[in-house]
């Protein structure tokens, strides 16, 4: 096995072990260490799958769940995106103002 793939696999297995350890040591329903271990496991999974894809053209028979645990607050979205309230017709009109030819 290639050293990059082997190292990525070793890190993935370690991330699984850390995730389980965080669950077993959980100090409540909202223990941040479990969330951190979850994120680290997802990152290790992504790295391993990327190495397999780049080096061997292979994928894994699993997909990560990209669902956010908490729904974002609409007010926060509006603050980040000043155009969040605009509809697509208004945005299309803005694009028509630019002559890119």
Order of alpha helices (4+ residues) and beta strands (2+ residues): alpha-alpha-alpha-alpha
